Amino acid sequence: MRLRTASLKPLGPHDLQLAAWNRAALDRLIETFRGIRGPLLVDAYSR
């Protein structure tokens, strides 16, 4: 998982392109982790 900001292009399938770091970016990051690792594993860490 890589976070790409500004005008940096994604390099791979698990790159997340963000304009700024904020609550919406955090939500996208968590959803991306759910897509990669599955909700069972990710949700276990969010408790």
FIRO-231507 format. One record per atom (N, C-alpha, C, CB): x, y, z; residue in one letter; chain. Coordinates in steps of 0.001 Angstrom, whole numbers. Glycine has a CB too. Layout:
BEGIN
<x=X; y=Y; z=Z; res=A; chain=A>
...
***
This chain:
BEGIN
<x=844; y=-1157; z=0; res=M; chain=A>
<x=0; y=0; z=0; res=M; chain=A>
<x=896; y=1228; z=0; res=M; chain=A>
<x=-964; y=-7; z=1208; res=M; chain=A>
<x=706; y=2064; z=-999; res=R; chain=A>
<x=1423; y=3345; z=-1072; res=R; chain=A>
<x=414; y=4476; z=-1149; res=R; chain=A>
<x=2386; y=3386; z=-2298; res=R; chain=A>
<x=709; y=5560; z=-458; res=L; chain=A>
<x=-101; y=6778; z=-552; res=L; chain=A>
<x=612; y=7733; z=-1494; res=L; chain=A>
<x=-331; y=7436; z=860; res=L; chain=A>
<x=-60; y=8101; z=-2558; res=R; chain=A>
<x=527; y=9000; z=-3553; res=R; chain=A>
<x=-201; y=10335; z=-3448; res=R; chain=A>
<x=423; y=8403; z=-5014; res=R; chain=A>
<x=532; y=11420; z=-3329; res=T; chain=A>
<x=-79; y=12738; z=-3183; res=T; chain=A>
<x=275; y=13631; z=-4362; res=T; chain=A>
<x=364; y=13393; z=-1874; res=T; chain=A>
<x=-449; y=14720; z=-4438; res=A; chain=A>
<x=-247; y=15743; z=-5474; res=A; chain=A>
<x=-401; y=15110; z=-6849; res=A; chain=A>
<x=1154; y=16411; z=-5335; res=A; chain=A>
<x=548; y=15329; z=-7723; res=S; chain=A>
<x=418; y=14861; z=-9098; res=S; chain=A>
<x=1136; y=13540; z=-9354; res=S; chain=A>
<x=945; y=15905; z=-10037; res=S; chain=A>
<x=1535; y=12842; z=-8307; res=L; chain=A>
<x=2212; y=11559; z=-8490; res=L; chain=A>
<x=1216; y=10511; z=-8971; res=L; chain=A>
<x=2888; y=11101; z=-7176; res=L; chain=A>
<x=1585; y=9806; z=-10013; res=K; chain=A>
<x=723; y=8781; z=-10601; res=K; chain=A>
<x=861; y=7474; z=-9824; res=K; chain=A>
<x=1070; y=8562; z=-12095; res=K; chain=A>
<x=-200; y=6689; z=-9765; res=P; chain=A>
<x=-123; y=5380; z=-9112; res=P; chain=A>
<x=879; y=4477; z=-9841; res=P; chain=A>
<x=-1521; y=4710; z=-9071; res=P; chain=A>
<x=1638; y=3699; z=-9078; res=L; chain=A>
<x=2628; y=2796; z=-9656; res=L; chain=A>
<x=2144; y=1358; z=-9719; res=L; chain=A>
<x=3903; y=2862; z=-8867; res=L; chain=A>
<x=1180; y=1020; z=-8892; res=G; chain=A>
<x=707; y=-353; z=-8847; res=G; chain=A>
<x=-748; y=-426; z=-8443; res=G; chain=A>
<x=1547; y=-1166; z=-7896; res=G; chain=A>
<x=-1260; y=-1640; z=-8301; res=P; chain=A>
<x=-2680; y=-1806; z=-8003; res=P; chain=A>
<x=-3085; y=-1379; z=-6597; res=P; chain=A>
<x=-3057; y=-3224; z=-8201; res=P; chain=A>
<x=-2139; y=-1275; z=-5685; res=H; chain=A>
<x=-2469; y=-919; z=-4307; res=H; chain=A>
<x=-1988; y=479; z=-3933; res=H; chain=A>
<x=-1872; y=-1930; z=-3359; res=H; chain=A>
<x=-1873; y=1355; z=-4918; res=D; chain=A>
<x=-1531; y=2751; z=-4660; res=D; chain=A>
<x=-2820; y=3546; z=-4494; res=D; chain=A>
<x=-656; y=3341; z=-5810; res=D; chain=A>
<x=-2825; y=4433; z=-3539; res=L; chain=A>
<x=-3992; y=5275; z=-3270; res=L; chain=A>
<x=-3601; y=6709; z=-3560; res=L; chain=A>
<x=-4500; y=5114; z=-1793; res=L; chain=A>
<x=-4240; y=7314; z=-4548; res=Q; chain=A>
<x=-3925; y=8677; z=-4941; res=Q; chain=A>
<x=-4785; y=9648; z=-4137; res=Q; chain=A>
<x=-4142; y=8878; z=-6460; res=Q; chain=A>
<x=-4133; y=10564; z=-3409; res=L; chain=A>
<x=-4821; y=11500; z=-2520; res=L; chain=A>
<x=-4416; y=12934; z=-2837; res=L; chain=A>
<x=-4514; y=11173; z=-1047; res=L; chain=A>
<x=-5361; y=13835; z=-2715; res=A; chain=A>
<x=-5051; y=15261; z=-2870; res=A; chain=A>
<x=-4540; y=15836; z=-1553; res=A; chain=A>
<x=-6298; y=16045; z=-3350; res=A; chain=A>
<x=-5072; y=15337; z=-430; res=A; chain=A>
<x=-4677; y=15819; z=895; res=A; chain=A>
<x=-4983; y=14739; z=1922; res=A; chain=A>
<x=-5409; y=17150; z=1254; res=A; chain=A>
<x=-4320; y=14833; z=3059; res=W; chain=A>
<x=-4584; y=13888; z=4142; res=W; chain=A>
<x=-5666; y=14478; z=5043; res=W; chain=A>
<x=-3279; y=13577; z=4957; res=W; chain=A>
<x=-6814; y=13806; z=5101; res=N; chain=A>
<x=-7926; y=14251; z=5927; res=N; chain=A>
<x=-8766; y=13027; z=6298; res=N; chain=A>
<x=-8789; y=15329; z=5185; res=N; chain=A>
<x=-9910; y=13247; z=6894; res=R; chain=A>
<x=-10767; y=12138; z=7345; res=R; chain=A>
<x=-11238; y=11282; z=6163; res=R; chain=A>
<x=-11988; y=12686; z=8115; res=R; chain=A>
<x=-11573; y=11927; z=5046; res=A; chain=A>
<x=-12006; y=11176; z=3864; res=A; chain=A>
<x=-10881; y=10295; z=3334; res=A; chain=A>
<x=-12485; y=12135; z=2764; res=A; chain=A>
<x=-9646; y=10787; z=3381; res=A; chain=A>
<x=-8499; y=9994; z=2941; res=A; chain=A>
<x=-8295; y=8798; z=3859; res=A; chain=A>
<x=-7227; y=10856; z=2901; res=A; chain=A>
<x=-8468; y=8986; z=5156; res=L; chain=A>
<x=-8354; y=7890; z=6107; res=L; chain=A>
<x=-9415; y=6826; z=5837; res=L; chain=A>
<x=-8477; y=8413; z=7542; res=L; chain=A>
<x=-10639; y=7261; z=5560; res=D; chain=A>
<x=-11705; y=6312; z=5238; res=D; chain=A>
<x=-11383; y=5526; z=3975; res=D; chain=A>
<x=-13036; y=7043; z=5073; res=D; chain=A>
<x=-10838; y=6198; z=2960; res=R; chain=A>
<x=-10445; y=5497; z=1722; res=R; chain=A>
<x=-9331; y=4499; z=1992; res=R; chain=A>
<x=-9994; y=6503; z=647; res=R; chain=A>
<x=-8377; y=4874; z=2852; res=L; chain=A>
<x=-7278; y=3974; z=3198; res=L; chain=A>
<x=-7798; y=2719; z=3888; res=L; chain=A>
<x=-6264; y=4687; z=4099; res=L; chain=A>
<x=-8687; y=2887; z=4829; res=I; chain=A>
<x=-9252; y=1739; z=5550; res=I; chain=A>
<x=-10052; y=850; z=4604; res=I; chain=A>
<x=-10146; y=2214; z=6713; res=I; chain=A>
<x=-10832; y=1445; z=3712; res=E; chain=A>
<x=-11605; y=663; z=2742; res=E; chain=A>
<x=-10684; y=-91; z=1785; res=E; chain=A>
<x=-12552; y=1578; z=1949; res=E; chain=A>
<x=-9566; y=525; z=1409; res=T; chain=A>
<x=-8603; y=-151; z=543; res=T; chain=A>
<x=-7976; y=-1334; z=1267; res=T; chain=A>
<x=-7512; y=827; z=76; res=T; chain=A>
<x=-7630; y=-1149; z=2549; res=F; chain=A>
<x=-7110; y=-2267; z=3333; res=F; chain=A>
<x=-8138; y=-3392; z=3438; res=F; chain=A>
<x=-6704; y=-1793; z=4731; res=F; chain=A>
<x=-9408; y=-3043; z=3584; res=R; chain=A>
<x=-10464; y=-4068; z=3627; res=R; chain=A>
<x=-10512; y=-4854; z=2320; res=R; chain=A>
<x=-11838; y=-3419; z=3903; res=R; chain=A>
<x=-10326; y=-4166; z=1205; res=G; chain=A>
<x=-10320; y=-4830; z=-86; res=G; chain=A>
<x=-9130; y=-5748; z=-276; res=G; chain=A>
<x=-10344; y=-3816; z=-1173; res=G; chain=A>
<x=-7994; y=-5390; z=317; res=I; chain=A>
<x=-6776; y=-6192; z=175; res=I; chain=A>
<x=-6760; y=-7345; z=1170; res=I; chain=A>
<x=-5532; y=-5316; z=367; res=I; chain=A>
<x=-6984; y=-7068; z=2434; res=R; chain=A>
<x=-6839; y=-8058; z=3509; res=R; chain=A>
<x=-8143; y=-8686; z=3973; res=R; chain=A>
<x=-6178; y=-7425; z=4673; res=R; chain=A>
<x=-9248; y=-8042; z=3650; res=G; chain=A>
<x=-10538; y=-8558; z=4074; res=G; chain=A>
<x=-11050; y=-7833; z=5305; res=G; chain=A>
<x=-10443; y=-10043; z=4348; res=G; chain=A>
<x=-12365; y=-7707; z=5418; res=P; chain=A>
<x=-12942; y=-6947; z=6527; res=P; chain=A>
<x=-12722; y=-7596; z=7894; res=P; chain=A>
<x=-14413; y=-6767; z=6298; res=P; chain=A>
<x=-12632; y=-8910; z=7946; res=L; chain=A>
<x=-12448; y=-9584; z=9234; res=L; chain=A>
<x=-11143; y=-9152; z=9897; res=L; chain=A>
<x=-12465; y=-11108; z=9048; res=L; chain=A>
<x=-10065; y=-9127; z=9152; res=L; chain=A>
<x=-8761; y=-8743; z=9704; res=L; chain=A>
<x=-8709; y=-7252; z=10022; res=L; chain=A>
<x=-7639; y=-9106; z=8724; res=L; chain=A>
<x=-9180; y=-6414; z=9100; res=V; chain=A>
<x=-9097; y=-4952; z=9294; res=V; chain=A>
<x=-9989; y=-4508; z=10439; res=V; chain=A>
<x=-9493; y=-4206; z=8004; res=V; chain=A>
<x=-11212; y=-5028; z=10509; res=D; chain=A>
<x=-12133; y=-4618; z=11563; res=D; chain=A>
<x=-11668; y=-5067; z=12951; res=D; chain=A>
<x=-13515; y=-5174; z=11282; res=D; chain=A>
<x=-10890; y=-6143; z=13009; res=A; chain=A>
<x=-10359; y=-6600; z=14297; res=A; chain=A>
<x=-9408; y=-5555; z=14896; res=A; chain=A>
<x=-9629; y=-7952; z=14129; res=A; chain=A>
<x=-8693; y=-4827; z=14040; res=Y; chain=A>
<x=-7764; y=-3799; z=14514; res=Y; chain=A>
<x=-8463; y=-2478; z=14818; res=Y; chain=A>
<x=-6676; y=-3571; z=13485; res=Y; chain=A>
<x=-9674; y=-2296; z=14329; res=S; chain=A>
<x=-10348; y=-1002; z=14538; res=S; chain=A>
<x=-11125; y=-957; z=15856; res=S; chain=A>
<x=-11299; y=-714; z=13376; res=S; chain=A>
<x=-11131; y=-2027; z=16592; res=R; chain=A>
<x=-11851; y=-2055; z=17881; res=R; chain=A>
<x=-11035; y=-1457; z=18974; res=R; chain=A>
<x=-12235; y=-3466; z=18259; res=R; chain=A>
***
